[in-house]
């Protein structure tokens, strides 16, 4: 089951992309030269303390060789985590669900504010310029949502429109990008930001089971923000107009038969929420990656070999390997995906933006090049987006 969305205005600059083949009906030809959403800034942040995998094993005195093997063969060197402080006996006592929710709120606001400021700085904008804020999280529940709390904490204009996407998991950053790209297209020249704030330490439930070992070996705290403005790209040497890759098209694929393969639900034994990852999920995702990417490129005149940049969610070593094999990618194609996993672990919905930031810092993108953004998560779901520099 899949869906796709395309922005017809790309026709003005990319004539090989025929919107009539994309499955999107337009009101007429007038929109073909309209403004289009562009990514104009990105920023990331992590929590204060970084741990190696050995540090985490030692912190919880884990000696089970099977559990230790899961941690030490994860392709992760370090992660940022906010673990419970040791008690008088040096033991880290598991936190209650209430304490974990408090941690989620504190970390999401702290990391989220830092990532948002960094994103706006890169975009050459201020908090006062923000017109729409969309917050994404799956590591806790807040009412009012994170967007309202950030508007209050940071002093953002009270008239800034907002949205919150909660509980969709690691794929949700691209779900939000699709929604906000639509908002941007309807509000040309106005600044919108998608903020993914994932306090994965707030979903940390330590016990002796392999279920929690897989999860606890993988996730880290992190926040990432991406700014969008709809408008024409400026001519060479011109100062006006947004710069950055244009968002051309989205395609999704949900795998209903694997709906329970990734879930965050109530653990009655522990008395808290607990995340579950089916061991088969890398192969399920890999088997459907080609399907959704081919749908994304359908009607564009592009082949996979025409994509210069791949920004794939750092879902885990096996997930990355499965995507590489099924799409025929090289290790160079996923160098940033692998690097983010190594340095931060899986930071959930914002992982692909950590990779995007690294790509920008390389300074290797060239006008006219295409990129594919890809995320995966509960549903089971694969989300993709096509962009053009």
C-alpha positions in Angstrom: 0.0 0.0 0.0 1.6 3.3 -1.0 0.9 6.9 -1.6 2.8 9.7 -3.3 2.7 13.5 -3.5 4.4 15.7 -6.0 4.8 19.5 -6.3 3.7 20.6 -9.9 5.8 23.7 -9.8 9.0 21.8 -10.4 8.1 21.7 -14.1 9.4 25.2 -14.5 12.9 24.0 -13.9 12.9 20.3 -14.5 11.0 19.6 -17.7 11.7 15.9 -17.6 9.4 15.6 -14.6 5.9 15.1 -16.0 3.4 15.9 -13.2 0.6 14.2 -15.3 2.3 10.9 -14.6 2.6 11.4 -10.9 -1.0 10.7 -10.0 -1.5 14.3 -8.7 -4.3 16.3 -10.3 -3.7 20.0 -10.7 -6.2 22.8 -11.1 -4.6 24.0 -14.4 -1.3 25.0 -15.9 -0.9 28.3 -14.0 0.8 26.5 -11.1 3.5 25.0 -13.2 5.7 28.1 -12.7 4.6 28.8 -9.1 6.9 28.9 -6.1 8.1 25.6 -4.6 9.4 24.6 -1.2 13.1 24.6 -0.7 15.2 23.3 2.2 17.1 26.4 3.4 18.6 25.3 6.8 19.3 22.4 9.1 20.5 22.1 12.7 21.1 19.3 15.1 21.7 18.8 18.9 22.3 16.0 21.3 22.1 15.6 25.1 25.0 16.3 27.3 26.6 13.0 28.0 28.2 10.6 25.5 28.7 6.9 26.3 30.5 4.1 24.5 28.7 0.8 24.3 31.1 -0.6 26.9 30.2 2.4 29.2 26.5 1.5 29.0 27.1 -2.2 29.7 29.3 -1.3 32.7 26.8 1.3 34.0 24.1 -1.4 34.3 26.5 -4.2 35.3 25.5 -6.3 32.3 27.5 -9.5 32.1 25.2 -11.7 29.9 27.5 -12.6 26.9 24.5 -12.6 24.5 23.4 -9.2 25.6 27.0 -7.8 25.5 27.3 -9.2 22.0 24.3 -7.3 20.8 25.8 -4.0 22.1 29.4 -4.7 20.9 28.4 -5.8 17.3 26.0 -2.9 16.6 28.5 -0.7 14.5 27.9 2.0 17.1 30.9 3.5 18.9 29.2 6.2 21.0 25.7 7.5 21.8 24.3 10.5 23.8 22.2 9.2 26.7 20.8 10.6 29.9 20.9 7.6 32.2 19.6 7.5 35.8 22.2 8.6 38.3 23.7 5.8 40.5 22.4 5.5 44.0 24.5 5.3 47.2 25.5 1.7 46.3 26.4 2.6 42.7 23.3 1.0 41.3 21.3 2.8 38.6 17.7 2.2 39.7 15.1 2.0 36.8 13.0 5.1 36.5 9.2 5.1 36.8 7.1 6.0 33.8 6.4 9.4 35.4 10.1 10.1 35.7 10.7 9.1 32.1 8.0 11.5 30.9 9.6 14.3 32.9 12.9 13.4 31.2 11.3 13.5 27.8 9.9 17.0 28.4 13.1 18.4 29.7 15.4 16.9 27.0 13.0 17.6 24.1 12.8 21.3 25.1 16.5 21.6 25.7 17.7 19.7 22.5 14.8 21.0 20.4 15.6 24.6 21.3 19.3 24.1 20.4 18.6 22.4 17.1 16.0 25.0 16.2 18.4 27.9 16.8 21.2 26.2 14.9 18.8 25.6 11.9 17.6 29.2 11.8 21.2 30.4 12.0 22.2 28.3 9.0 19.1 29.6 7.2 20.0 33.2 8.0 16.8 33.7 10.0 15.7 34.6 13.5 13.0 33.2 15.8 10.9 36.2 14.9 10.8 35.0 11.2 9.2 31.7 12.0 5.7 31.3 10.7 5.0 27.6 11.2 6.6 25.1 13.6 5.9 21.4 13.3 7.3 19.2 16.1 7.9 15.5 15.8 8.5 13.0 18.7 7.8 9.4 19.6 9.6 9.2 23.0 6.9 10.8 25.2 3.5 12.4 25.2 2.8 16.0 26.1 -0.4 18.0 26.1 -0.1 20.9 25.3 2.4 19.6 22.7 6.1 20.4 22.3 5.3 23.1 19.7 3.3 25.1 22.2 5.9 24.7 24.9 8.7 25.8 22.6 6.8 28.8 21.5 6.4 29.8 25.2 10.0 28.9 26.2 11.7 30.6 23.3 9.4 33.6 23.0 8.3 32.8 19.5 5.5 34.9 18.1 2.2 33.7 19.5 0.7 33.9 16.0 3.1 31.3 14.6 1.0 28.4 13.4 2.0 24.9 14.7 1.5 21.2 14.4 2.6 18.2 16.4 3.2 14.7 15.0 3.4 12.2 17.8 4.0 8.5 17.9 4.8 7.8 14.3 8.3 6.6 15.0 11.6 6.8 13.1 9.9 7.5 9.7 8.0 10.6 11.0 10.5 13.2 10.0 9.7 12.7 6.3 5.9 12.5 7.1 6.3 15.9 8.7 8.4 17.3 5.9 5.6 16.3 3.4 3.0 18.1 5.5 5.1 21.2 6.0 6.2 21.3 2.4 2.5 21.6 1.5 2.1 24.4 4.0 5.1 26.2 2.5 3.7 26.0 -1.0 0.6 27.7 0.1 2.5 30.4 2.0 5.3 31.5 -0.3 8.1 33.4 1.3 7.2 32.4 4.8 9.5 30.3 7.0 8.5 26.9 8.3 10.5 24.5 10.4 10.2 20.8 11.1 11.7 19.9 14.4 12.4 16.2 15.4 13.1 15.9 19.1 13.7 12.4 20.3 14.7 11.9 24.0 15.4 8.1 23.5 16.7 8.0 27.1 13.1 8.5 28.1 12.2 5.2 26.5 15.0 3.3 28.2 13.8 0.3 30.1 16.6 -1.9 31.3 16.1 -5.5 32.1 17.7 -8.9 31.3 15.6 -9.7 28.2 16.9 -9.7 24.6 13.8 -7.6 23.7 15.2 -4.6 25.6 18.8 -5.5 24.8 18.2 -4.9 21.1 16.5 -1.6 21.7 18.9 -0.4 24.4 21.9 -1.1 22.2 20.6 1.1 19.4 19.0 4.4 20.3 20.5 7.7 21.3 19.2 11.2 22.3 19.0 13.7 19.5 17.1 16.6 17.9 17.2 17.9 14.3 15.5 20.8 12.6 15.0 21.6 8.9 13.8 24.9 7.5 11.6 25.4 4.4 10.7 28.4 2.4 8.7 28.3 -0.9 10.1 30.5 -3.6 12.1 30.5 -6.8 15.9 29.8 -6.6 17.8 33.0 -7.1 19.8 33.5 -10.2 23.6 33.2 -9.9 24.9 36.2 -8.0 21.5 37.3 -6.9 20.8 37.9 -3.2 17.1 37.4 -3.2 15.2 34.1 -3.0 15.7 30.9 -1.0 18.7 28.7 -1.7 18.9 25.0 -1.1 17.4 21.9 -2.7 13.9 22.0 -4.0 11.5 19.4 -2.6 10.0 17.7 -5.7 8.1 14.6 -4.7 7.2 12.2 -1.9 6.3 8.5 -2.0 5.3 6.2 0.9 4.9 2.5 1.4 3.2 0.9 4.4 3.6 -2.8 5.0 0.4 -3.8 6.9 1.4 -7.4 7.4 4.3 -6.1 9.5 2.3 -3.7 11.5 3.5 -5.3 14.8 7.1 -5.6 13.8 8.0 -2.2 15.4 6.0 -1.0 18.3 6.1 1.1 21.5 3.5 -0.3 23.9 2.8 -0.9 27.5 4.9 -3.5 29.3 2.8 -4.8 32.1 5.7 -6.5 33.8 7.8 -3.3 34.0 4.9 -0.9 34.4 6.0 1.4 31.6 6.1 1.7 27.9 8.7 -0.4 26.1 9.9 -0.5 22.5 9.9 -3.7 20.5 11.9 -4.5 17.3 11.2 -7.7 15.4 14.5 -9.4 14.4 13.2 -9.7 10.8 12.5 -6.0 10.3 15.8 -5.3 8.4 14.8 -7.9 5.8 11.2 -6.7 5.6 12.4 -3.1 5.0 15.0 -4.2 2.5 12.5 -6.2 0.5 10.2 -3.1 0.1 12.9 -0.4 -0.4 13.1 -1.0 -4.2 9.3 -0.8 -4.6 9.0 2.6 -2.9 12.0 4.2 -4.6 10.9 3.1 -8.0 7.5 4.6 -7.3 9.2 7.8 -6.1 11.1 8.1 -9.4 8.2 7.0 -11.6 7.3 9.7 -14.1 10.4 11.8 -13.4 12.5 10.4 -16.2 15.1 9.5 -13.5 16.8 6.2 -12.7 18.4 5.2 -9.5 21.8 5.7 -11.1 20.9 9.4 -11.6 20.6 10.0 -7.9 23.8 11.7 -6.6 23.0 11.7 -2.9 21.3 9.2 -0.7 20.3 10.2 2.8 19.0 7.1 4.6 17.7 6.7 8.1 20.4 5.3 10.5 18.1 2.5 11.6 20.8 0.0 12.5 23.6 -1.9 10.8 21.3 -4.7 9.4 18.7 -2.2 8.2 21.4 -0.2 6.4 22.9 -3.3 4.8 19.5 -4.5 3.6 18.8 -1.2 1.9 22.2 -1.1 0.3 21.8 -4.6 -1.1 18.3 -4.1 -2.4 18.9 -0.7 -4.0 22.3 -1.5 -5.3 24.0 1.3 -3.4 27.6 1.7 -2.6 29.1 2.2 0.9 30.0 5.7 -0.3 26.3 6.4 -0.9 25.5 5.7 2.7 28.7 7.1 4.3 26.8 9.7 6.3 24.1 7.2 7.3 26.8 4.9 8.7 28.7 7.7 10.3 25.7 9.0 12.1 24.9 5.5 13.4 28.6 5.2 14.6 28.7 8.5 16.4 25.1 8.9 17.7 23.3 5.6 17.3 19.7 5.7 16.0 18.3 9.1 16.9 14.9 8.1 15.5 12.9 10.6 13.4 15.8 13.1 13.0 18.5 10.6 11.9 18.3 11.5 8.2 18.7 15.2 9.0 21.9 14.4 10.9 23.1 12.9 7.6 21.9 15.8 5.6 23.8 18.2 7.8 27.0 16.2 7.2 26.4 16.2 3.5 26.1 20.0 3.5 29.3 20.3 5.5 31.1 18.3 2.9 30.3 20.9 0.3 30.0 18.4 -2.5 26.5 19.0 -3.9 26.2 20.8 -7.2 23.3 22.5 -8.9 21.1 20.1 -10.8 22.0 17.1 -8.7 19.2 14.9 -7.3 19.0 13.4 -3.8 16.7 10.8 -2.2 15.8 11.0 1.5 14.6 7.8 3.1 13.2 6.9 6.5 11.7 3.7 8.0 9.6 3.0 11.0 6.5 1.5 12.6 3.7 0.6 10.4 5.9 -0.9 9.1 6.5 2.1 6.8 9.1 3.4 4.4 9.0 7.1 3.5 10.9 8.8 0.7 11.4 12.2 -0.8 13.1 13.5 -4.0 15.0 16.7 -3.9 17.0 18.7 -6.5 19.8 21.2 -5.9 
